[in-house]
Amino acid sequence: MVNVVAKYVSKGEKFEIIVDSELAWEYRLGKRTSLENVLISDTVYKDANKGERATTASLQKVFGTTDIMKIADIIIKKGDLPITAERRNKLIEENRKKIISIITKNCIDTRTNAPLPPSRVENILKELKVKIDPFASAEEQATEIIKEIKKVIPIKIAKAIIQIQIPVEYASKTYNQVITKMSTVLNSNWKNDGSWEGEVEIPAGIQETFIQKINEVSNRKAVIKNIKIV
């Protein structure tokens, strides 16, 4: 456990609390962590190193309360929260995996219309010496990184439009477990016999996974045709 001082400045007042660094970052990132476990003490300081407590008046002025939990929530989420090298590296690795997943899921090589395997994306990131920001969203970074990758290989963000027919004995299960969860339904037609046919749109990079799931749930009785990349 590494204890650090989280700091918050507002309206000319400075506040500090002592927290567990790892748990505080878990809390800040919205993971299931009890705020009580994050706090090392239930005191709000003006200067933690000197042991100088914040006054009730200053707490009311800035937070409108003296409730330590409400105050700590604001300080941890909005204040200056020191980060250890280990936590920083962990956030970088988490974002790197998310970015690779986003690119793999949404992009294709325009020369082949094939998705980019994760290993290939990872190698390209290394070749381009892409620096991952531990704090910026993976989605925002992926957008910029895709622009850089385009300088090396011809890729584009693409969708796959697929026509599917599912016989009655598997229609409801496949529709509910796969179609509605993994795709955007463009056209839907429930026939009188209970079978289903329609047209769906998915990120181009998940074609293989999507089709495998359709075949698995429908016991390979679904008919998949007219795959179009747009």
Backbone as CSV, one residue per row, in Angstrom:
resi,resn,N_x,N_y,N_z,CA_x,CA_y,CA_z,C_x,C_y,C_z
1,MET,0.839,-1.189,0.000,0.000,0.000,0.000,0.882,1.250,0.000
2,VAL,0.561,2.186,-0.901,1.278,3.455,-0.981,0.299,4.582,-0.668
3,ASN,0.602,5.328,0.390,-0.258,6.443,0.766,0.226,7.721,0.092
4,VAL,-0.704,8.496,-0.439,-0.367,9.759,-1.084,-1.347,10.825,-0.618
5,VAL,-0.987,12.072,-0.892,-1.846,13.198,-0.533,-2.557,13.698,-1.787
6,ALA,-3.882,13.592,-1.791,-4.688,14.121,-2.890,-5.023,15.569,-2.563
7,LYS,-4.875,16.451,-3.567,-5.030,17.882,-3.317,-6.127,18.483,-4.190
8,TYR,-6.774,19.501,-3.646,-7.846,20.171,-4.385,-7.824,21.650,-4.026
9,VAL,-7.828,22.503,-5.039,-7.808,23.949,-4.822,-9.034,24.567,-5.472
10,SER,-9.748,25.394,-4.722,-10.944,26.049,-5.248,-11.273,27.272,-4.404
11,LYS,-11.685,28.324,-5.067,-12.109,29.563,-4.402,-11.059,30.084,-3.417
12,GLY,-9.813,29.941,-3.813,-8.724,30.446,-2.992,-8.392,29.586,-1.788
13,GLU,-9.003,28.409,-1.688,-8.774,27.508,-0.559,-8.093,26.231,-1.044
14,LYS,-7.250,25.662,-0.200,-6.550,24.425,-0.533,-6.946,23.334,0.453
15,PHE,-7.206,22.137,-0.098,-7.618,21.012,0.736,-6.804,19.773,0.381
16,GLU,-6.504,18.968,1.378,-5.729,17.758,1.169,-6.311,16.605,1.994
17,ILE,-6.285,15.429,1.430,-6.662,14.228,2.164,-5.621,13.151,1.888
18,ILE,-5.465,12.232,2.818,-4.491,11.155,2.664,-5.232,9.901,2.215
19,VAL,-4.785,9.332,1.103,-5.494,8.193,0.520,-4.527,7.085,0.126
20,ASP,-5.076,5.901,-0.063,-4.334,4.791,-0.652,-4.277,5.057,-2.157
21,SER,-3.096,5.196,-2.702,-2.935,5.586,-4.103,-3.646,4.641,-5.069
22,GLU,-3.437,3.334,-4.901,-4.015,2.354,-5.813,-5.538,2.376,-5.766
23,LEU,-6.082,2.359,-4.546,-7.538,2.341,-4.395,-8.158,3.661,-4.840
24,ALA,-7.439,4.754,-4.624,-7.952,6.061,-5.039,-8.085,6.123,-6.557
25,TRP,-7.114,5.561,-7.253,-7.200,5.548,-8.712,-8.299,4.609,-9.199
26,GLU,-8.494,3.502,-8.499,-9.599,2.612,-8.839,-10.921,3.363,-8.709
27,TYR,-11.035,4.127,-7.631,-12.268,4.893,-7.385,-12.439,5.974,-8.447
28,ARG,-11.366,6.668,-8.760,-11.425,7.752,-9.738,-11.849,7.244,-11.120
29,LEU,-11.434,6.042,-11.439,-11.741,5.463,-12.747,-13.100,4.776,-12.772
30,GLY,-13.836,4.885,-11.674,-15.198,4.362,-11.652,-15.307,2.881,-11.379
31,LYS,-14.258,2.279,-10.870,-14.313,0.857,-10.553,-14.908,0.668,-9.156
32,ARG,-15.388,-0.520,-8.896,-16.098,-0.771,-7.646,-15.142,-0.800,-6.453
33,THR,-14.950,0.341,-5.867,-14.078,0.477,-4.709,-14.784,1.329,-3.666
34,SER,-14.828,0.845,-2.442,-15.472,1.591,-1.368,-14.638,2.806,-1.001
35,LEU,-15.267,3.971,-0.927,-14.564,5.203,-0.589,-13.974,5.119,0.813
36,GLU,-14.640,4.399,1.690,-14.127,4.242,3.054,-12.776,3.541,3.058
37,ASN,-12.588,2.604,2.140,-11.312,1.890,2.059,-10.220,2.748,1.432
38,VAL,-10.632,3.728,0.644,-9.670,4.604,-0.025,-9.005,5.552,0.969
39,LEU,-9.788,6.058,1.906,-9.286,7.058,2.860,-8.408,6.426,3.922
40,ILE,-7.259,7.032,4.149,-6.372,6.582,5.214,-6.780,7.227,6.539
41,SER,-7.300,8.426,6.458,-7.836,9.100,7.641,-9.091,9.859,7.238
42,ASP,-9.913,10.198,8.221,-11.158,10.912,7.918,-11.021,12.407,8.168
43,THR,-9.807,12.906,7.972,-9.526,14.325,8.193,-9.250,15.031,6.876
44,VAL,-9.832,16.211,6.722,-9.516,17.065,5.574,-8.536,18.128,6.059
45,TYR,-7.392,18.185,5.415,-6.344,19.100,5.834,-6.243,20.307,4.906
46,LYS,-5.699,21.358,5.474,-5.254,22.481,4.651,-3.836,22.180,4.196
47,ASP,-3.062,21.568,5.101,-1.695,21.143,4.808,-1.448,19.856,5.568
48,ALA,-1.487,18.737,4.872,-1.361,17.431,5.523,0.011,17.236,6.151
49,ASN,1.059,17.735,5.495,2.413,17.560,6.017,2.601,18.246,7.366
50,LYS,1.918,19.370,7.543,2.013,20.112,8.801,0.931,19.700,9.797
51,GLY,0.024,18.831,9.334,-1.066,18.423,10.214,-2.088,19.527,10.432
52,GLU,-2.128,20.497,9.528,-3.037,21.649,9.672,-4.384,21.319,9.027
53,ARG,-5.425,21.267,9.853,-6.748,20.904,9.378,-7.433,22.057,8.648
54,ALA,-8.281,21.694,7.703,-9.106,22.704,7.022,-10.195,23.162,7.989
55,THR,-10.548,24.421,7.921,-11.577,24.949,8.821,-12.971,24.576,8.326
56,THR,-13.906,24.554,9.263,-15.293,24.276,8.901,-15.807,25.320,7.920
57,ALA,-15.404,26.561,8.138,-15.851,27.650,7.268,-15.370,27.443,5.837
58,SER,-14.124,27.010,5.674,-13.592,26.809,4.318,-14.262,25.612,3.627
59,LEU,-14.572,24.590,4.407,-15.255,23.424,3.842,-16.650,23.803,3.357
60,GLN,-17.353,24.571,4.164,-18.696,25.015,3.793,-18.640,25.939,2.574
61,LYS,-17.614,26.779,2.548,-17.452,27.740,1.457,-17.285,27.032,0.116
62,VAL,-16.488,25.995,0.090,-16.155,25.327,-1.163,-17.070,24.139,-1.471
63,PHE,-17.342,23.315,-0.470,-18.088,22.073,-0.705,-19.551,22.155,-0.273
64,GLY,-19.860,23.142,0.550,-21.227,23.267,1.050,-21.597,22.189,2.045
65,THR,-20.578,21.520,2.604,-20.798,20.448,3.560,-19.517,20.166,4.324
66,THR,-19.657,19.458,5.440,-18.474,18.994,6.174,-18.417,17.465,6.148
67,ASP,-19.271,16.855,5.346,-19.313,15.395,5.221,-18.051,14.919,4.507
68,ILE,-17.226,14.159,5.198,-15.933,13.739,4.670,-16.080,12.913,3.392
69,MET,-17.125,12.092,3.323,-17.300,11.241,2.147,-17.630,12.069,0.905
70,LYS,-18.492,13.039,1.055,-18.849,13.896,-0.076,-17.659,14.736,-0.513
71,ILE,-16.901,15.206,0.462,-15.721,16.028,0.164,-14.634,15.191,-0.506
72,ALA,-14.393,13.993,0.046,-13.360,13.114,-0.505,-13.696,12.712,-1.937
73,ASP,-14.971,12.488,-2.211,-15.408,12.125,-3.561,-14.993,13.203,-4.565
74,ILE,-15.190,14.453,-4.201,-14.841,15.567,-5.094,-13.329,15.693,-5.248
75,ILE,-12.622,15.605,-4.130,-11.160,15.772,-4.165,-10.508,14.682,-5.018
76,ILE,-10.951,13.437,-4.840,-10.348,12.321,-5.573,-10.673,12.389,-7.058
77,LYS,-11.911,12.741,-7.387,-12.331,12.740,-8.789,-11.868,13.967,-9.561
78,LYS,-11.763,15.103,-8.873,-11.459,16.350,-9.581,-10.123,16.978,-9.218
79,GLY,-9.516,16.497,-8.145,-8.284,17.113,-7.671,-7.029,16.515,-8.269
80,ASP,-5.902,16.902,-7.709,-4.594,16.408,-8.114,-4.320,15.122,-7.352
81,LEU,-4.315,14.003,-8.059,-4.109,12.704,-7.419,-2.802,12.098,-7.918
82,PRO,-1.786,12.064,-7.071,-0.493,11.506,-7.491,-0.646,10.065,-7.977
83,ILE,0.202,9.702,-8.918,0.121,8.350,-9.480,1.484,7.677,-9.408
84,THR,1.491,6.414,-9.029,2.741,5.669,-8.977,3.115,5.212,-10.384
85,ALA,4.374,4.902,-10.566,4.838,4.423,-11.873,4.118,3.133,-12.252
86,GLU,3.869,2.288,-11.269,3.184,1.016,-11.518,1.763,1.250,-12.024
87,ARG,1.045,2.168,-11.374,-0.325,2.466,-11.794,-0.336,3.115,-13.170
88,ARG,0.605,4.024,-13.410,0.686,4.688,-14.704,0.900,3.671,-15.826
89,ASN,1.828,2.741,-15.596,2.104,1.709,-16.598,0.890,0.809,-16.810
90,LYS,0.164,0.547,-15.736,-1.029,-0.291,-15.828,-2.093,0.397,-16.672
91,LEU,-2.281,1.702,-16.481,-3.265,2.457,-17.257,-2.869,2.515,-18.733
92,ILE,-1.573,2.675,-18.986,-1.086,2.696,-20.369,-1.380,1.361,-21.051
93,GLU,-1.116,0.264,-20.333,-1.343,-1.062,-20.905,-2.829,-1.310,-21.146
94,GLU,-3.682,-0.871,-20.219,-5.131,-1.030,-20.392,-5.618,-0.252,-21.615
95,ASN,-5.138,0.986,-21.761,-5.535,1.797,-22.910,-4.995,1.224,-24.218
96,ARG,-3.789,0.691,-24.169,-3.185,0.106,-25.373,-4.040,-1.062,-25.872
97,LYS,-4.474,-1.917,-24.956,-5.304,-3.065,-25.328,-6.653,-2.603,-25.880
98,LYS,-7.225,-1.562,-25.266,-8.511,-1.038,-25.738,-8.380,-0.460,-27.142
99,ILE,-7.291,0.278,-27.367,-7.061,0.901,-28.678,-6.891,-0.161,-29.758
100,ILE,-6.111,-1.200,-29.461,-5.917,-2.292,-30.426,-7.255,-2.959,-30.733
101,SER,-8.064,-3.156,-29.695,-9.378,-3.775,-29.879,-10.283,-2.916,-30.754
102,ILE,-10.267,-1.609,-30.532,-11.097,-0.692,-31.315,-10.698,-0.728,-32.783
103,ILE,-9.391,-0.675,-33.036,-8.896,-0.670,-34.415,-9.196,-2.003,-35.101
104,THR,-8.970,-3.096,-34.399,-9.227,-4.428,-34.950,-10.699,-4.624,-35.264
105,LYS,-11.538,-4.106,-34.389,-12.986,-4.278,-34.549,-13.549,-3.447,-35.694
106,ASN,-13.029,-2.257,-35.887,-13.661,-1.311,-36.806,-12.957,-1.090,-38.133
107,CYS,-11.711,-1.515,-38.256,-10.951,-1.200,-39.466,-10.662,-2.423,-40.325
108,ILE,-10.490,-2.166,-41.609,-10.086,-3.216,-42.553,-8.938,-2.707,-43.404
109,ASP,-8.170,-3.647,-43.953,-7.140,-3.331,-44.945,-7.872,-3.197,-46.288
110,THR,-7.844,-2.027,-46.884,-8.625,-1.784,-48.106,-8.123,-2.600,-49.303
111,ARG,-6.918,-3.145,-49.214,-6.396,-3.959,-50.308,-7.056,-5.334,-50.342
112,THR,-7.506,-5.795,-49.187,-8.072,-7.145,-49.091,-9.487,-7.163,-48.518
113,ASN,-9.911,-6.014,-47.958,-11.191,-5.927,-47.242,-11.224,-6.835,-46.013
114,ALA,-10.034,-7.241,-45.565,-9.944,-8.132,-44.404,-9.652,-7.326,-43.136
115,PRO,-10.154,-7.803,-41.995,-9.858,-7.141,-40.722,-8.367,-7.207,-40.414
116,LEU,-7.916,-6.326,-39.550,-6.517,-6.322,-39.130,-6.385,-7.159,-37.862
117,PRO,-5.577,-8.206,-37.872,-5.384,-9.015,-36.662,-4.763,-8.166,-35.550
118,PRO,-5.105,-8.435,-34.292,-4.545,-7.673,-33.168,-3.017,-7.648,-33.171
119,SER,-2.396,-8.780,-33.511,-0.934,-8.841,-33.503,-0.336,-7.882,-34.527
120,ARG,-1.017,-7.732,-35.656,-0.517,-6.823,-36.684,-0.645,-5.373,-36.232
121,VAL,-1.791,-5.051,-35.628,-1.988,-3.689,-35.114,-0.942,-3.378,-34.052
122,GLU,-0.686,-4.347,-33.187,0.305,-4.150,-32.131,1.686,-3.887,-32.718
123,ASN,2.053,-4.623,-33.749,3.353,-4.429,-34.384,3.451,-3.059,-35.062
124,ILE,2.352,-2.623,-35.678,2.344,-1.314,-36.332,2.516,-0.203,-35.300
125,LEU,1.853,-0.346,-34.150,1.990,0.661,-33.095,3.440,0.756,-32.628
126,LYS,4.102,-0.398,-32.563,5.513,-0.405,-32.154,6.382,0.255,-33.226
127,GLU,6.104,-0.063,-34.495,6.879,0.515,-35.602,6.731,2.036,-35.645
128,LEU,5.515,2.506,-35.381,5.252,3.942,-35.412,5.648,4.638,-34.110
129,LYS,6.056,3.820,-33.131,6.449,4.343,-31.813,5.345,5.226,-31.222
130,VAL,4.124,4.694,-31.300,2.960,5.425,-30.783,3.027,5.493,-29.259
131,LYS,2.828,6.679,-28.720,2.803,6.858,-27.282,1.349,6.859,-26.808
132,ILE,1.046,5.998,-25.854,-0.306,5.882,-25.324,-0.454,6.783,-24.101
133,ASP,-1.466,7.612,-24.120,-1.768,8.481,-22.981,-2.567,7.664,-21.965
134,PRO,-2.100,7.574,-20.725,-2.820,6.760,-19.735,-4.146,7.357,-19.306
135,PHE,-4.346,8.661,-19.558,-5.533,9.333,-19.043,-6.569,9.667,-20.109
136,ALA,-6.144,9.888,-21.340,-7.096,10.198,-22.410,-7.882,8.946,-22.774
137,SER,-9.104,9.126,-23.281,-9.941,7.974,-23.606,-9.337,7.189,-24.766
138,ALA,-9.525,5.880,-24.717,-9.010,5.014,-25.776,-9.672,5.342,-27.117
139,GLU,-10.942,5.707,-27.068,-11.681,6.024,-28.299,-11.072,7.235,-29.013
140,GLU,-10.782,8.282,-28.254,-10.194,9.487,-28.844,-8.809,9.198,-29.415
141,GLN,-8.022,8.446,-28.670,-6.671,8.129,-29.126,-6.704,7.238,-30.366
142,ALA,-7.643,6.288,-30.403,-7.734,5.379,-31.551,-7.992,6.153,-32.833
143,THR,-8.829,7.184,-32.746,-9.141,8.000,-33.929,-7.884,8.631,-34.506
144,GLU,-7.039,9.164,-33.634,-5.801,9.792,-34.088,-4.783,8.763,-34.567
145,ILE,-4.735,7.629,-33.886,-3.775,6.589,-34.250,-4.121,5.986,-35.612
146,ILE,-5.408,5.855,-35.905,-5.827,5.343,-37.214,-5.292,6.240,-38.333
147,LYS,-5.288,7.553,-38.090,-4.737,8.495,-39.078,-3.257,8.224,-39.315
148,GLU,-2.540,7.876,-38.248,-1.113,7.584,-38.381,-0.890,6.264,-39.113
149,ILE,-1.709,5.266,-38.816,-1.571,3.966,-39.465,-1.809,4.076,-40.966
150,LYS,-2.725,4.973,-41.358,-3.029,5.166,-42.785,-1.805,5.617,-43.572
151,LYS,-0.827,6.192,-42.891,0.398,6.620,-43.560,1.289,5.430,-43.902
152,VAL,1.017,4.295,-43.252,1.839,3.100,-43.435,1.138,2.064,-44.304
153,ILE,-0.134,1.811,-44.004,-0.914,0.858,-44.800,-2.296,1.453,-45.083
154,PRO,-2.917,1.054,-46.193,-4.240,1.605,-46.531,-5.350,0.941,-45.713
155,ILE,-5.811,1.612,-44.683,-6.911,1.076,-43.890,-8.050,2.088,-43.842
156,LYS,-9.206,1.604,-43.476,-10.332,2.511,-43.292,-11.291,1.917,-42.264
157,ILE,-12.043,2.801,-41.631,-13.107,2.355,-40.745,-14.260,1.892,-41.621
158,ALA,-14.730,0.686,-41.402,-15.747,0.127,-42.294,-16.811,-0.653,-41.530
159,LYS,-17.935,-0.811,-42.192,-19.041,-1.613,-41.683,-19.301,-2.763,-42.652
160,ALA,-19.829,-3.832,-42.142,-20.251,-4.948,-42.985,-21.767,-5.062,-42.901
161,ILE,-22.410,-5.119,-44.053,-23.867,-5.303,-44.113,-24.124,-6.740,-44.556
162,ILE,-24.889,-7.462,-43.758,-25.078,-8.899,-43.976,-26.565,-9.248,-44.001
163,GLN,-26.941,-10.081,-44.947,-28.310,-10.603,-45.002,-28.326,-11.980,-44.348
164,ILE,-29.338,-12.213,-43.510,-29.403,-13.459,-42.740,-30.819,-14.040,-42.795
165,GLN,-30.890,-15.350,-42.889,-32.154,-16.069,-42.791,-32.005,-17.129,-41.697
166,ILE,-32.977,-17.177,-40.772,-32.894,-18.117,-39.654,-34.191,-18.925,-39.583
167,PRO,-34.109,-20.249,-39.598,-35.321,-21.078,-39.533,-36.028,-20.942,-38.189
168,VAL,-37.289,-21.310,-38.177,-38.163,-21.059,-37.039,-37.627,-21.623,-35.724
169,GLU,-37.049,-22.836,-35.751,-36.634,-23.460,-34.491,-35.477,-22.732,-33.804
170,TYR,-34.778,-21.858,-34.546,-33.649,-21.130,-33.951,-33.804,-19.609,-34.040
171,ALA,-34.885,-19.167,-34.659,-35.029,-17.744,-34.969,-35.039,-16.855,-33.727
172,SER,-35.914,-17.154,-32.773,-36.051,-16.295,-31.603,-34.768,-16.262,-30.770
173,LYS,-34.185,-17.436,-30.553,-32.965,-17.531,-29.740,-31.806,-16.779,-30.393
174,THR,-31.620,-17.003,-31.686,-30.514,-16.344,-32.393,-30.730,-14.844,-32.470
175,TYR,-31.959,-14.446,-32.719,-32.264,-13.013,-32.811,-31.969,-12.312,-31.492
176,ASN,-32.414,-12.896,-30.391,-32.262,-12.260,-29.080,-30.841,-12.345,-28.533
177,GLN,-30.172,-13.457,-28.787,-28.845,-13.659,-28.198,-27.696,-13.103,-29.047
178,VAL,-27.923,-12.988,-30.346,-26.830,-12.551,-31.223,-27.178,-11.290,-32.011
179,ILE,-28.263,-11.362,-32.774,-28.606,-10.272,-33.688,-28.728,-8.940,-32.946
180,THR,-29.549,-8.911,-31.900,-29.803,-7.634,-31.203,-28.619,-7.172,-30.375
181,LYS,-27.756,-8.105,-29.979,-26.638,-7.748,-29.102,-25.365,-7.372,-29.857
182,MET,-25.186,-7.905,-31.048,-23.927,-7.691,-31.761,-24.061,-6.852,-33.022
183,SER,-25.284,-6.512,-33.396,-25.444,-5.797,-34.661,-26.517,-4.731,-34.569
184,THR,-26.561,-3.902,-35.600,-27.656,-2.949,-35.782,-28.571,-3.515,-36.859
185,VAL,-29.836,-3.718,-36.517,-30.776,-4.310,-37.465,-31.271,-3.233,-38.440
186,LEU,-31.010,-3.445,-39.704,-31.434,-2.496,-40.736,-32.822,-2.840,-41.279
187,ASN,-33.051,-4.127,-41.486,-34.358,-4.609,-41.951,-34.692,-5.884,-41.190
188,SER,-35.946,-6.005,-40.755,-36.349,-7.174,-39.980,-37.691,-7.693,-40.491
189,ASN,-37.747,-9.002,-40.713,-38.975,-9.590,-41.229,-39.245,-10.931,-40.540
190,TRP,-40.231,-10.922,-39.644,-40.664,-12.161,-39.001,-41.756,-12.771,-39.883
191,LYS,-41.508,-13.940,-40.386,-42.453,-14.581,-41.287,-43.560,-15.303,-40.519
192,ASN,-44.603,-15.642,-41.219,-45.764,-16.291,-40.601,-45.416,-17.625,-39.948
193,ASP,-44.404,-18.292,-40.480,-44.030,-19.592,-39.900,-43.096,-19.450,-38.699
194,GLY,-42.772,-18.200,-38.316,-41.918,-17.970,-37.146,-40.444,-17.840,-37.460
195,SER,-40.092,-18.030,-38.713,-38.684,-17.838,-39.097,-38.412,-16.344,-39.237
196,TRP,-37.125,-16.019,-39.345,-36.747,-14.593,-39.429,-35.749,-14.399,-40.556
197,GLU,-35.881,-13.262,-41.229,-34.858,-12.859,-42.187,-34.695,-11.349,-42.091
198,GLY,-33.506,-10.907,-42.351,-33.275,-9.469,-42.266,-31.878,-9.089,-42.692
199,GLU,-31.598,-7.834,-42.545,-30.302,-7.278,-42.915,-29.748,-6.537,-41.715
200,VAL,-28.485,-6.795,-41.393,-27.871,-6.179,-40.220,-26.566,-5.500,-40.594
201,GLU,-26.131,-4.611,-39.723,-24.855,-3.915,-39.907,-23.991,-4.163,-38.681
202,ILE,-22.721,-4.498,-38.933,-21.767,-4.733,-37.848,-20.447,-4.049,-38.184
203,PRO,-19.603,-3.780,-37.178,-18.248,-3.320,-37.481,-17.547,-4.372,-38.336
204,ALA,-16.881,-3.940,-39.377,-16.316,-4.889,-40.346,-15.325,-5.863,-39.716
205,GLY,-14.660,-5.428,-38.689,-13.630,-6.272,-38.082,-14.147,-7.451,-37.287
206,ILE,-15.461,-7.500,-37.003,-15.973,-8.609,-36.199,-16.780,-9.599,-37.039
207,GLN,-16.614,-9.534,-38.356,-17.373,-10.440,-39.230,-17.222,-11.904,-38.816
208,GLU,-15.996,-12.339,-38.643,-15.743,-13.748,-38.335,-16.386,-14.144,-37.008
209,THR,-16.199,-13.301,-35.997,-16.768,-13.584,-34.679,-18.292,-13.624,-34.734
210,PHE,-18.874,-12.657,-35.450,-20.330,-12.560,-35.567,-20.907,-13.796,-36.259
211,ILE,-20.311,-14.183,-37.373,-20.803,-15.333,-38.136,-20.646,-16.622,-37.336
212,GLN,-19.525,-16.744,-36.624,-19.323,-17.922,-35.786,-20.412,-18.026,-34.725
213,LYS,-20.764,-16.884,-34.141,-21.790,-16.877,-33.099,-23.161,-17.229,-33.680
214,ILE,-23.463,-16.684,-34.865,-24.722,-17.012,-35.532,-24.802,-18.519,-35.786
215,ASN,-23.726,-19.086,-36.315,-23.705,-20.518,-36.612,-23.822,-21.363,-35.350
216,GLU,-23.175,-20.903,-34.302,-23.197,-21.645,-33.038,-24.615,-21.712,-32.457
217,VAL,-25.284,-20.563,-32.371,-26.603,-20.512,-31.746,-27.677,-21.140,-32.644
218,SER,-27.508,-21.033,-33.953,-28.509,-21.587,-34.876,-28.191,-23.015,-35.304
219,ASN,-27.173,-23.596,-34.680,-26.766,-24.962,-35.033,-26.440,-25.073,-36.524
220,ARG,-25.843,-23.996,-37.036,-25.420,-23.894,-38.445,-26.588,-24.004,-39.433
221,LYS,-27.774,-23.674,-38.963,-28.943,-23.723,-39.852,-29.254,-22.348,-40.462
222,ALA,-28.626,-21.292,-39.954,-28.852,-19.960,-40.507,-28.166,-19.840,-41.865
223,VAL,-28.766,-19.064,-42.733,-28.183,-18.790,-44.053,-27.667,-17.365,-44.055
224,ILE,-26.366,-17.222,-44.287,-25.726,-15.907,-44.294,-25.249,-15.608,-45.706
225,LYS,-25.640,-14.451,-46.227,-25.290,-14.157,-47.622,-25.139,-12.662,-47.857
226,ASN,-24.628,-12.360,-49.047,-24.502,-10.976,-49.506,-23.817,-10.056,-48.483
227,ILE,-22.623,-10.452,-48.090,-21.856,-9.598,-47.189,-21.269,-8.436,-48.003
228,LYS,-21.584,-7.235,-47.584,-21.129,-6.044,-48.315,-20.359,-5.135,-47.366
229,ILE,-19.168,-4.724,-47.773,-18.347,-3.826,-46.969,-18.602,-2.386,-47.417
230,VAL,-18.907,-1.524,-46.477,-19.165,-0.121,-46.824,-18.348,0.806,-45.932
